């Protein structure tokens, strides 16, 4: 890869270093396609999520929201005011038991309800792993489509924040991307978070929605105040380019946008793609790689067995003859 980008006048090692070490946080990514809805308001990420939850509860009397500390607003304030508005029979606290939270959600969703279950940190989702992987993901298949828990959405903050330590900084999305029957979604910004979360809640499949906690207050942009949804499993090209394709997701997109801007000063035209995650939009990524001949995948997660390896392997197979080697 170093030799590939040297031909463009800049070593890939320097380019990649900017992505991994930059502290830049973008408020609005250039080229971002926003819904054509009037009535936009400047908002941060946690407020956008709060708005989505409010709309979901208001528009569907079958919607319920629960988890640890959600009734007073949650530790990141995403559920502020919702228990007061909709009552503690629909927005309520649970015991500190992730397996119980998800198991309870599966049962309610199987009865036709819209369930938004919160895991306080993605790091603590593992006690619920069996419920998610062996029950939620497989209920429709094992029952021959007689039953399902497609109304289940599991929210959790993920990723590094600088002071979270090893129990409050993990990015475990690859575990769940591996599982048939689940959708995995990670937003990059307030506008995306609101539209994607509403789409997750209304999707006929169980969905895990990871929220980049580093951006809860840092990411600020204009977002529609009204009800809207964004497509799941559809990547978005948020910056077009001709020399190299960059693929990422979540909080890392803002850092990658800055790296693209820096590369442009050296004459390197980057195409930036928000994957939005799994099932991933292979066609969009392949199209970009066939155009540029180069690919850089970056993710905030362990390297070994990470989702970036899936992207790299799939693109190597599907675009082998299109990738430039010099």
Secondary structure as the mmCIF struct_conf table of DSSP 4:
data_model
#
loop_
_struct_conf.conf_type_id
_struct_conf.id
_struct_conf.beg_label_comp_id
_struct_conf.beg_label_asym_id
_struct_conf.beg_label_seq_id
_struct_conf.end_label_comp_id
_struct_conf.end_label_asym_id
_struct_conf.end_label_seq_id
HELX_RH_AL_P HELX_RH_AL_P1 UNK A 2 UNK A 6
TURN_TY1_P TURN_TY1_P1 UNK A 7 UNK A 9
BEND BEND1 UNK A 10 UNK A 10
HELX_RH_AL_P HELX_RH_AL_P2 UNK A 12 UNK A 21
BEND BEND2 UNK A 27 UNK A 28
TURN_TY1_P TURN_TY1_P2 UNK A 30 UNK A 31
BEND BEND3 UNK A 38 UNK A 38
STRN STRN1 UNK A 40 UNK A 44
HELX_RH_AL_P HELX_RH_AL_P3 UNK A 45 UNK A 59
TURN_TY1_P TURN_TY1_P3 UNK A 61 UNK A 62
STRN STRN2 UNK A 63 UNK A 67
TURN_TY1_P TURN_TY1_P4 UNK A 68 UNK A 69
HELX_RH_3T_P HELX_RH_3T_P1 UNK A 70 UNK A 72
TURN_TY1_P TURN_TY1_P5 UNK A 73 UNK A 73
TURN_TY1_P TURN_TY1_P6 UNK A 75 UNK A 76
BEND BEND4 UNK A 77 UNK A 77
TURN_TY1_P TURN_TY1_P7 UNK A 78 UNK A 81
HELX_RH_AL_P HELX_RH_AL_P4 UNK A 82 UNK A 86
TURN_TY1_P TURN_TY1_P8 UNK A 88 UNK A 90
STRN STRN3 UNK A 91 UNK A 93
BEND BEND5 UNK A 96 UNK A 96
HELX_RH_AL_P HELX_RH_AL_P5 UNK A 98 UNK A 110
TURN_TY1_P TURN_TY1_P9 UNK A 111 UNK A 112
STRN STRN4 UNK A 114 UNK A 119
BEND BEND6 UNK A 120 UNK A 120
HELX_RH_3T_P HELX_RH_3T_P2 UNK A 122 UNK A 124
HELX_RH_3T_P HELX_RH_3T_P3 UNK A 126 UNK A 128
HELX_RH_AL_P HELX_RH_AL_P6 UNK A 129 UNK A 130
HELX_RH_PI_P HELX_RH_PI_P1 UNK A 131 UNK A 136
TURN_TY1_P TURN_TY1_P10 UNK A 137 UNK A 138
HELX_RH_AL_P HELX_RH_AL_P7 UNK A 139 UNK A 142
TURN_TY1_P TURN_TY1_P11 UNK A 143 UNK A 145
BEND BEND7 UNK A 146 UNK A 146
TURN_TY1_P TURN_TY1_P12 UNK A 150 UNK A 151
STRN STRN5 UNK A 152 UNK A 158
BEND BEND8 UNK A 159 UNK A 159
BEND BEND9 UNK A 162 UNK A 163
HELX_RH_3T_P HELX_RH_3T_P4 UNK A 165 UNK A 167
BEND BEND10 UNK A 168 UNK A 168
HELX_RH_AL_P HELX_RH_AL_P8 UNK A 173 UNK A 177
TURN_TY1_P TURN_TY1_P13 UNK A 178 UNK A 178
BEND BEND11 UNK A 179 UNK A 179
TURN_TY1_P TURN_TY1_P14 UNK A 180 UNK A 181
STRN STRN6 UNK A 183 UNK A 186
BEND BEND12 UNK A 188 UNK A 189
HELX_RH_AL_P HELX_RH_AL_P9 UNK A 190 UNK A 202
BEND BEND13 UNK A 203 UNK A 205
STRN STRN7 UNK A 207 UNK A 212
HELX_RH_3T_P HELX_RH_3T_P5 UNK A 213 UNK A 215
TURN_TY1_P TURN_TY1_P15 UNK A 216 UNK A 218
STRN STRN8 UNK A 220 UNK A 224
BEND BEND14 UNK A 225 UNK A 226
TURN_TY1_P TURN_TY1_P16 UNK A 232 UNK A 233
STRN STRN9 UNK A 236 UNK A 239
BEND BEND15 UNK A 242 UNK A 243
STRN STRN10 UNK A 244 UNK A 248
TURN_TY1_P TURN_TY1_P17 UNK A 250 UNK A 251
HELX_RH_AL_P HELX_RH_AL_P10 UNK A 252 UNK A 265
TURN_TY1_P TURN_TY1_P18 UNK A 266 UNK A 267
STRN STRN11 UNK A 270 UNK A 274
STRN STRN12 UNK A 277 UNK A 278
BEND BEND16 UNK A 279 UNK A 279
HELX_RH_AL_P HELX_RH_AL_P11 UNK A 282 UNK A 292
BEND BEND17 UNK A 293 UNK A 293
STRN STRN13 UNK A 295 UNK A 297
BEND BEND18 UNK A 300 UNK A 301
BEND BEND19 UNK A 303 UNK A 303
TURN_TY1_P TURN_TY1_P19 UNK A 304 UNK A 305
HELX_RH_AL_P HELX_RH_AL_P12 UNK A 307 UNK A 318
BEND BEND20 UNK A 319 UNK A 319
TURN_TY1_P TURN_TY1_P20 UNK A 320 UNK A 322
BEND BEND21 UNK A 323 UNK A 323
#
